[in-house]
Amino acid sequence: MNALIHSNYAALIPIQIRIHEDALYISNDCVFPTGWTVETLLERHRSLPYNPNIANGFFRAGYVETWGRGIEKICEACEKHGVPMPEYTLHPEDIMIKFTALQNAKIPKRQNGGLSGGLDGGLDDVLEILRKTPSVTNTELGELLNIPLRSVQRKIKRLKEQGIIERKGGRRYGYWEIKK
């Protein structure tokens, strides 16, 4: 919400989010009052939203207060969840916030660049559903996984090619058998 309220939409640069194995970065093109520093942001300050109409909408909906507590609330949430405090990099026309992942939340990379653990490409999710509901259709799989039917078909094809699953019975009344 903070990024939306303070974004400089005239610059035509979207709010950018970058996810790494060990951190999350949010970058926002915005306009700061003259002389503001990271220290100014972290201490109590009055609200100076770059987009007061958007800020007012969030205020009326009950999501924000009338004075600048957005960053304070971000820090409070990090503390509450035991996450390291975010790191702020402030430039005259943009801000970047780095959230560092907890050590036990980091996902290590495998040698080939994929994420470790289980099968690649979300195939574990498909297998989990097939174990629980062997008669599930591809359309139902897509709805459960919130992915397009074509993506489901590709995942099913890969699992069949790897000999992990096999279809028993017909398309309408059949079921999936997990081999491995």
Residue, then its C-alpha position, 0 to 999 in steps of 0.5 A: m500500500n505504501a508503494l501505491i500511495h507514494s508511487n510516481y506514476a508519471a514516470l511510467i515505471p511500475i513498482q518492481i518486485r524481485i525475488h531471490e533465494d535469500a531476499l525479496y526486493i521492492s523498488n518504487d519510483c517516487v518523489f521524496p520531500t527535499g532533504w529526506t534520508v533513510e533516517t527521516l523515513l524510519e523516524r516518526h514523520r507526518s504523512l506526505p503522500y505523493n498521491p493524496n487521492i489514493a492515500n485517502g481511498f486507503f484511509r477511508a477503507g481503513y488500511v492506513e492512518t492519516w499520518g506516516r506510519g507505513i514504514e513503521k508498520i512494515c518494521e513492526a510486522c518484521e519484528k513480530h514475525g522474527v524477520p530481520m529489519p528491512e534495508y532501505t536504499l533511498h535515491p532522489e527519485d526512488i526507494m528500494i527495500k530489501f527483505t532478508a529471508l530467515q535462514n530456515a526459509k531460504i530455498p537452496k538452488r540445485q546444480n542445474g539452477g532449479l529449486s531443490g526438493g522433489l520434482d521440477g516445475g510444480l509436478d509435486d503439486v500435481l502428484e499430491i492432488l492425484r494421490k488424494t483424488p485419483s479420479v480428478t480431471n485435467t480441468e479440475l487440476g487446473e482449477l485446484l492449481n490455478i493454472p491453465l488447462r494447457s499447463v496441466q496437460r504439459k505436467i501430466k505428459r511429463l509425469k507419464e513420460q517419466g513413468i511416474i503416473e499412468r491413466k487407468g480406465g477411460r477419460r471419463y470414468g478412469y483414474w490416475e495410478i501413481k507408479k513411483 
